[in-house]
């Protein structure tokens, strides 16, 4: 598909009122295509599930999507896995979660959120009461990121927080995080 194809796709979907599930994984939409996706999400009232796994959208591409999530009231599930986003992009997503009340599932696995991104998501959980599932597997998160989730304490809706593959988090810290969210 590429960035130009993504722009054409999202332009053609601008007035769509029936699409509920969109999987564009592995289509190399890049940051340019992600900007078009952000514009589409600002207007979408029916899309409930979005999968952009494996698209190299990077931090610059995720920012317009995150901005759209602030006002989008339909989207329930989003998969940002393996999209080459780092702490800046994950922090933008986290900021949007502070005002988004429709998302229940967010997958950010296989990126580079690091401690800074994890801290942003933990802070968002202090406000967001709709998320039930967060996947942060393989995100270069260490002890500080895990401690940030501990600071949240128990959460009324979160049922699963995946931190697998973050090898810098000591096992005893993982046990504490697991107990905190039981």
Rosetta silent file (secondary structure, phi, psi, omega in degrees, C-alpha in Angstrom):
SEQUENCE: XXXXXXXXXXXXXXXXXXXXXXXXXXXXXXXXXXXXXXXXXXXXXXXXXXXXXXXXXXXXXXXXXXXXXXXXXXXXXXXXXXXXXXXXXXXXXXXXXXXXXXXXXXXXXXXXXXXXXXXXXXXXXXXXXXXXXXXXXXXXXXXXXXXXXXXXXXXXXXXXXXXXXXXXXXXXXXXXXXXXXX
SCORE:     score description
SCORE:     0.000 S_00000001
   1 L     0.000  -53.099 -179.628    0.000    0.000    0.000 S_00000001
   2 H    71.837  174.604 -177.966    2.682    2.500    1.021 S_00000001
   3 H   -62.332  -41.035 -178.835    2.116    6.070    2.241 S_00000001
   4 H   -68.117  -41.094  176.755    0.363    7.260   -0.946 S_00000001
   5 H   -62.188  -38.631  178.144   -1.991    4.296   -0.986 S_00000001
   6 H   -63.929  -41.602  178.164   -2.805    4.935    2.657 S_00000001
   7 H   -60.466  -43.321  178.953   -3.626    8.562    1.893 S_00000001
   8 H   -64.750  -42.607 -179.932   -5.992    7.465   -0.888 S_00000001
   9 H   -59.675  -50.066 -175.386   -7.588    4.817    1.343 S_00000001
  10 H   -71.960  -28.047  173.392   -8.286    7.205    4.212 S_00000001
  11 H   -66.705  -42.548 -179.229   -9.553    9.930    1.897 S_00000001
  12 H   -70.303  -24.503  179.667  -12.005    7.464    0.354 S_00000001
  13 L   -89.394   -0.857 -172.695  -13.147    6.331    3.810 S_00000001
  14 L   -51.834  -37.944 -176.941  -13.714    9.877    5.075 S_00000001
  15 L  -107.387   14.247 -178.673  -17.511    9.671    4.916 S_00000001
  16 L   -71.045  133.930 -179.455  -17.857    5.950    5.650 S_00000001
  17 L  -121.407   15.661 -178.379  -20.429    5.176    8.324 S_00000001
  18 L  -124.197  -21.074 -176.003  -20.324    1.363    8.345 S_00000001
  19 L   -67.778  124.129  179.250  -16.670    0.281    8.749 S_00000001
  20 L  -114.419  -20.753 -176.116  -16.047   -1.176   12.214 S_00000001
  21 E  -136.313  127.281  179.583  -12.784   -3.134   11.765 S_00000001
  22 E  -133.659  119.899  177.690   -9.691   -2.114    9.788 S_00000001
  23 E  -115.953  107.741  177.764   -6.532   -4.215    9.548 S_00000001
  24 L  -118.634   32.051 -178.168   -3.738   -2.519    7.604 S_00000001
  25 L   -62.111  145.134  174.967   -0.884   -4.408    9.247 S_00000001
  26 L    63.090   30.994 -176.949    2.365   -4.726    7.328 S_00000001
  27 L  -107.707    8.335  175.558    1.460   -2.193    4.634 S_00000001
  28 L    52.362   47.793 -177.870    4.389    0.223    5.022 S_00000001
  29 L   -74.907  -22.356  177.661    2.130    3.259    5.469 S_00000001
  30 H    62.698 -176.917 -178.540    4.921    5.244    7.137 S_00000001
  31 H   -65.053  -36.428 -179.409    4.520    8.541    8.943 S_00000001
  32 H   -64.978  -44.292  176.728    2.810   10.161    5.942 S_00000001
  33 H   -66.475  -35.238  179.008    0.134    7.469    5.810 S_00000001
  34 H   -66.165  -33.524  176.230   -0.240    7.647    9.593 S_00000001
  35 H   -63.984  -40.816  177.193   -0.989   11.370    9.326 S_00000001
  36 H   -65.995  -37.647  176.829   -3.821   10.554    6.914 S_00000001
  37 H   -62.243  -42.209  177.836   -5.005    7.858    9.327 S_00000001
  38 H   -58.865  -42.937  178.279   -5.083   10.448   12.120 S_00000001
  39 H   -62.942  -40.676  178.207   -7.286   12.731   10.004 S_00000001
  40 H   -63.422  -44.912 -177.456   -9.609    9.804    9.285 S_00000001
  41 H   -65.317  -27.913  177.230   -9.842    8.857   12.985 S_00000001
  42 H   -62.351  -30.191 -176.161  -10.823   12.417   13.924 S_00000001
  43 H  -101.860  -18.193 -173.927  -14.001   11.983   11.855 S_00000001
  44 L   -67.698  131.347  177.988  -14.703    8.266   12.279 S_00000001
  45 L  -116.670   -0.705 -176.776  -17.771    7.437   14.329 S_00000001
  46 L  -124.114  -21.624 -176.223  -17.988    3.703   13.642 S_00000001
  47 L   -66.651  120.735 -178.216  -14.469    2.215   13.561 S_00000001
  48 L  -106.317  -24.931 -176.480  -14.057    0.066   16.672 S_00000001
  49 E  -136.606  129.404 -178.528  -10.900   -1.919   15.907 S_00000001
  50 E  -132.865  128.748  178.378   -7.695   -0.779   14.188 S_00000001
  51 E  -121.727  112.526  176.590   -4.577   -2.844   13.502 S_00000001
  52 L  -114.912   20.605 -177.974   -1.474   -1.012   12.220 S_00000001
  53 L   -50.469  135.449  172.831    0.987   -3.719   13.374 S_00000001
  54 L    77.132   12.127  174.187    4.264   -3.762   11.478 S_00000001
  55 L   -98.224  132.137 -177.486    3.952   -0.368    9.822 S_00000001
  56 L   -81.618   73.619 -176.279    6.983    1.844   10.282 S_00000001
  57 L   -89.284  -22.542  175.947    5.024    4.878   11.457 S_00000001
  58 H    59.012  179.287 -178.770    7.571    6.031   14.063 S_00000001
  59 H   -60.961  -41.823 -176.914    7.006    8.777   16.645 S_00000001
  60 H   -65.105  -28.574  178.820    6.215   11.420   14.028 S_00000001
  61 H   -84.216  -29.089 -178.002    3.435    9.275   12.579 S_00000001
  62 H   -77.946  -23.756 -178.881    1.868    8.219   15.858 S_00000001
  63 H   -58.976  -48.114  177.625    1.415   11.794   17.108 S_00000001
  64 H   -63.586  -32.517  176.749   -1.478   12.633   14.689 S_00000001
  65 H   -67.179  -46.167  179.148   -3.123    9.308   15.563 S_00000001
  66 H   -60.281  -41.143  177.844   -2.741   10.007   19.273 S_00000001
  67 H   -61.113  -38.603  178.658   -4.219   13.485   18.811 S_00000001
  68 H   -67.657  -32.807 -179.626   -7.238   11.948   17.076 S_00000001
  69 H   -65.000  -22.320  179.642   -7.700    9.479   19.942 S_00000001
  70 L   -61.505  -33.146 -176.873   -8.338   12.393   22.303 S_00000001
  71 L  -113.755  -10.993 -179.316  -11.723   12.998   20.701 S_00000001
  72 L   -69.322  129.487 -176.535  -12.533    9.655   19.037 S_00000001
  73 L  -112.836    2.826 -176.688  -15.416    7.983   20.853 S_00000001
  74 L  -104.257  -36.829 -172.442  -15.815    4.808   18.766 S_00000001
  75 L   -66.499  127.633 -179.738  -12.450    3.046   18.761 S_00000001
  76 L  -109.514  -30.439 -175.281  -12.193    0.270   21.349 S_00000001
  77 E  -134.114  133.911  175.582   -9.083   -1.643   20.229 S_00000001
  78 E  -140.380  138.118  179.535   -5.852   -0.478   18.629 S_00000001
  79 E  -117.507  107.848  176.750   -2.698   -2.415   17.793 S_00000001
  80 L  -100.690   14.885 -174.962    0.478   -0.325   17.487 S_00000001
  81 L   -57.394  139.067  175.110    2.765   -3.382   17.711 S_00000001
  82 L    52.504   46.619 -179.343    6.117   -3.226   15.875 S_00000001
  83 L  -109.774   11.339  177.171    5.539    0.275   14.509 S_00000001
  84 L    63.032   37.674  176.602    8.953    1.697   15.452 S_00000001
  85 L  -101.019  143.158 -178.510    7.592    4.079   18.068 S_00000001
  86 E  -111.597 -158.308 -176.190    9.691    5.159   21.009 S_00000001
  87 H   -58.593  -40.378 -179.333    9.206    7.035   24.254 S_00000001
  88 H   -63.140  -45.774 -179.783    7.997   10.209   22.524 S_00000001
  89 H   -67.304  -43.014  179.302    5.303    8.386   20.560 S_00000001
  90 H   -66.255  -35.673  176.406    4.184    6.262   23.504 S_00000001
  91 H   -64.613  -36.848  176.399    4.035    9.393   25.658 S_00000001
  92 H   -65.088  -41.392  176.575    1.759   11.008   23.028 S_00000001
  93 H   -61.609  -46.208 -179.205   -0.481    7.931   23.129 S_00000001
  94 H   -58.440  -43.685  179.476   -0.506    8.081   26.924 S_00000001
  95 H   -59.812  -39.581  179.974   -1.531   11.743   26.895 S_00000001
  96 H   -67.476  -30.499 -178.955   -4.462   10.914   24.605 S_00000001
  97 H   -69.048  -18.164  178.149   -5.597    8.151   26.973 S_00000001
  98 L   -67.388  -25.922  179.505   -6.157   10.747   29.682 S_00000001
  99 L  -115.057   -8.685  179.521   -9.203   12.018   27.774 S_00000001
 100 L   -84.247  130.582 -179.991  -10.204    8.948   25.747 S_00000001
 101 L  -119.431   10.486 -179.807  -12.973    6.907   27.349 S_00000001
 102 L  -105.749  -30.874 -178.082  -13.700    4.378   24.592 S_00000001
 103 L   -66.190  130.380  174.842  -10.428    2.443   24.199 S_00000001
 104 L  -113.157  -26.125 -175.111  -10.356   -0.780   26.174 S_00000001
 105 E  -131.220  127.714  176.876   -7.442   -2.575   24.500 S_00000001
 106 E  -137.025  126.977 -179.794   -4.102   -1.164   23.394 S_00000001
 107 E  -113.115  119.369  179.465   -1.181   -3.171   22.071 S_00000001
 108 L  -124.102   21.562 -175.156    2.179   -1.389   21.895 S_00000001
 109 L   -61.842  155.040  176.525    4.385   -4.510   21.898 S_00000001
 110 L    58.395   52.626  173.897    7.763   -4.678   20.153 S_00000001
 111 L  -134.093 -162.533 -178.814    8.567   -0.967   20.273 S_00000001
 112 E  -129.623   54.201 -179.540   10.957    1.137   22.350 S_00000001
 113 L   -59.483  -40.134 -177.004    8.746    2.846   24.939 S_00000001
 114 H    61.636 -172.477 -179.382   11.415    2.541   27.621 S_00000001
 115 H   -63.497  -38.442 -177.901   10.879    3.823   31.140 S_00000001
 116 H   -62.853  -44.575  177.994    9.695    7.237   29.944 S_00000001
 117 H   -64.957  -41.244  178.473    6.896    5.746   27.826 S_00000001
 118 H   -63.116  -40.791  178.383    5.910    3.369   30.640 S_00000001
 119 H   -62.430  -40.222  177.593    5.784    6.284   33.090 S_00000001
 120 H   -62.861  -43.459  178.959    3.483    8.185   30.718 S_00000001
 121 H   -66.410  -40.132  177.826    1.133    5.208   30.411 S_00000001
 122 H   -61.246  -42.686  177.196    1.126    4.674   34.176 S_00000001
 123 H   -62.936  -38.159  178.556    0.170    8.329   34.692 S_00000001
 124 H   -64.067  -34.840  179.188   -2.614    7.952   32.124 S_00000001
 125 H   -64.705  -22.228  178.692   -3.990    4.989   34.079 S_00000001
 126 L   -69.983  -18.798 -178.931   -4.497    7.270   37.054 S_00000001
 127 L  -111.521  -42.932 -175.173   -7.136    9.089   34.978 S_00000001
 128 L   -73.536  129.084 -179.649   -8.323    6.575   32.359 S_00000001
 129 L  -120.935   20.626  179.064  -11.012    4.197   33.576 S_00000001
 130 L  -111.554  -23.426 -176.988  -11.824    2.367   30.327 S_00000001
 131 L   -67.134  133.199  175.087   -8.650    0.394   29.566 S_00000001
 132 L  -115.693  -17.424 -174.492   -8.818   -3.309   30.345 S_00000001
 133 E  -146.570  126.369  174.369   -5.729   -4.548   28.451 S_00000001
 134 E  -130.869  126.260  176.508   -2.288   -3.041   27.778 S_00000001
 135 E  -112.028  112.779  177.838    0.484   -4.990   26.030 S_00000001
 136 L  -119.194   28.209 -179.928    3.952   -3.498   26.480 S_00000001
 137 L   -60.992  142.268  175.728    5.948   -6.670   25.797 S_00000001
 138 L    54.705   61.670 -176.783    9.458   -6.134   24.429 S_00000001
 139 L  -130.292   18.105  177.809    9.653   -2.365   24.976 S_00000001
 140 L    58.338   32.339  178.888   12.999   -1.832   26.718 S_00000001
 141 L   -85.266  138.133  179.722   11.212   -1.029   29.976 S_00000001
 142 E  -116.227 -159.923 -176.279   13.293   -1.242   33.142 S_00000001
 143 H   -58.738  -42.449 -178.691   12.844   -0.945   36.870 S_00000001
 144 H   -62.268  -39.986  178.447   11.717    2.726   36.755 S_00000001
 145 H   -64.879  -42.046  178.075    8.954    1.901   34.277 S_00000001
 146 H   -65.206  -40.511  177.748    7.747   -0.988   36.424 S_00000001
 147 H   -61.425  -34.262  178.173    7.831    1.247   39.513 S_00000001
 148 H   -62.125  -40.617  177.678    5.619    3.731   37.678 S_00000001
 149 H   -68.568  -32.829  175.530    2.957    1.052   37.264 S_00000001
 150 H   -61.948  -35.019 -177.927    3.278    0.191   40.960 S_00000001
 151 H   -67.364  -17.966  179.037    2.473    3.811   41.788 S_00000001
 152 H   -70.646  -33.829 -175.610   -0.923    3.407   40.107 S_00000001
 153 L    75.002 -156.795  179.731   -2.036    0.886   42.715 S_00000001
 154 L   -72.702  149.712 -176.758   -5.134   -1.121   41.973 S_00000001
 155 L  -124.221  137.175 -173.033   -7.073   -0.071   38.880 S_00000001
 156 L   -68.494  -23.490 -175.837  -10.856   -0.424   38.504 S_00000001
 157 L  -122.618  -24.447 -175.308  -10.874   -1.749   34.930 S_00000001
 158 L   -65.729  123.521 -179.038   -7.393   -2.980   33.944 S_00000001
 159 L  -109.579  -23.841  179.521   -7.387   -6.775   33.734 S_00000001
 160 E  -146.427  128.223  173.439   -4.102   -7.422   31.919 S_00000001
 161 E  -125.377  111.814 -177.755   -0.799   -5.575   31.762 S_00000001
 162 E   -99.159  120.715  178.502    1.791   -7.460   29.709 S_00000001
 163 L  -121.110   17.470 -178.218    5.428   -6.617   30.403 S_00000001
 164 L   -57.762  146.187  175.143    7.016   -9.811   28.997 S_00000001
 165 L    78.340    4.944  174.052   10.385   -9.493   27.315 S_00000001
 166 L   -94.780   82.195 -166.706   11.417   -6.353   29.185 S_00000001
 167 L   -68.520  -10.284  178.347   14.549   -8.021   30.496 S_00000001
 168 E   -87.425   -2.386  176.365   15.732   -5.028   32.552 S_00000001
 169 L   -89.031  118.740  178.621   12.816   -5.386   34.972 S_00000001
 170 L   -61.634  147.143 -178.426   13.981   -7.502   37.927 S_00000001
 171 H   -55.757  -40.670 -179.048   11.811  -10.557   38.666 S_00000001
 172 H   -64.902  -31.292  177.043   10.931   -9.326   42.149 S_00000001
 173 H   -70.313  -41.313  177.426    9.648   -6.069   40.611 S_00000001
 174 H   -60.129  -40.021  178.395    7.503   -8.023   38.126 S_00000001
 175 H   -62.736  -41.652  179.059    6.014   -9.971   41.043 S_00000001
 176 H   -64.611  -42.000  178.426    5.156   -6.709   42.842 S_00000001
 177 H   -63.396  -44.288  179.331    3.487   -5.303   39.710 S_00000001
 178 H   -58.771  -44.408 -179.242    1.516   -8.526   39.239 S_00000001
 179 H   -67.341  -35.316 -178.439    0.277   -8.419   42.861 S_00000001
 180 H   -64.611  -31.137 -176.869   -0.643   -4.729   42.588 S_00000001
 181 L  -100.624   11.251  177.064   -3.020   -5.390   39.718 S_00000001
 182 L   -78.123    0.000    0.000   -4.696   -8.514   41.155 S_00000001
